[in-house]
């Protein structure tokens, strides 16, 4: 399969994983729309339309997202995390998490930024993982 998320889950592509269980994995996004954006994705390759998931799986997915949101709030010291479910770029079930630092940080809207520095991603990911 030529799915970038499947390759990340299989460790074929490096990532800054911050949380993982039997069904889901959370990483810091290497190509964020805003600083410290995270992704929570299913480990199994599931169609990106999460609204057709069986209810029990969908509930577990959102509970996994909630755990990651709590970690991001703690480590990034933000009050809110926005969630985005769109599945347009990668056809693999995932939810994007945008740390909200106030409206000024989003002037001009969400736009793709440069690739995040791998060292910065790994440093924060290690701090978050080690706090669990």
N, C-alpha and C positions, 0 to 999 in steps of 0.2 A: 504494500500500500504506500502511496506517495503522499501521505498526510503529515504535515510538519508537526502536529501535536502528537501523533502516534510515535514519531521519531524522537520527540522530546521525552515522552513517557518511557520509551525503550532505551533511553540514554544514548541514542545515536547522535543527538544534537545536545550540546551543553545547555544547561538552564540553571536558574537560581531558584530552586525549589524551596518553598517556605512551609508547606504543610502537605501531608499525604496520608491517605488511608487506603483501604482495599478497593474503593470505587473511584476516588477522585484525587486529583493532584492540583496544588496551587503553586504558581511561579510568579516571579516578578517579570514583567513584560520587557523583552529586549528592545522592542520598538514601541515605546509608550506614546500615547496621545497626551499624557500629562505625567509629571514626575512621580515615580514609584507606583505606576499603574500595575495591577496584578491581574492574573487570569486564573480562574478555577475551571478545570476541565474534567470530563469523564475519562477514566483510564481506558474503558472500552470505546472503540470507535462507534459513536452514535451520531446520527444525523443531527445537524445543528438546530433544527426546529425543536427546542426543548419542550414546547407546549404539547407535543404529541407523545412525550415520555409517559410510561405508566405512572399513576399518581404516587405510588410509594417511592419510586426511584426519583421522581421530581422533588418530592418532599425531602428526601435524603440529600439531594443535590443542593437545595436551598439551605438546609441545615449546615452542610459543609461550607457553603459560602458565608454563612453567618459566623462560623468559627474563624474563618480567615479575616473577615471584617473586624472582629474583636482584636485579633493580633495586629492588624494594620493600624487600628485606632491607638492601641497601646504604643507601638513602636514609632509611628509617625506623628503621634500627638495631634490628631485631627478629630473633630467632632463628628464628621459625616463622611461616609463613603458612598459614592453613587454606583449603582449597578446598571450595566448595559447588557442586554441580550439581543444580539442581532445576527450573528452567524453568517455574515456576508463574505468575509475574507477567507475564513477557513471553515469548511463544512464538517465540523466536529463539535459536538456539544460543549459550549464554554460560556462563561459569564465574565465580563470585564468589570474590574473594580477600580474606580477613579477616586483617589483621596481628594477631598474638597478642602481647600485652604482659604476659601473666600472667593468672592466674585472677581477680584482683580486678577487672580491667577488664571482665569478663563476668558479674559478679554480677547475678543477676536474669535472665540469659540475653540473647540478642541481641534487641534491640527496635529498632524504627525510631526514628531520631533526626531532629532538625530538618534541614532542607536545609542542606547544607554551603555555606560562603561561596564564591562563584565566584572571588573574588580569591585566597583560600587555595588552592583547587584549581589554578588557573592557575599560581600561583607554584611550587608543588611540581612540577606537570607540566612546566613549563619547565626546572626544575633537572634533573629526571630525563632528559628528552629531550636536553638539552645535554650530558649526561655520556656519551651513547652514542657 
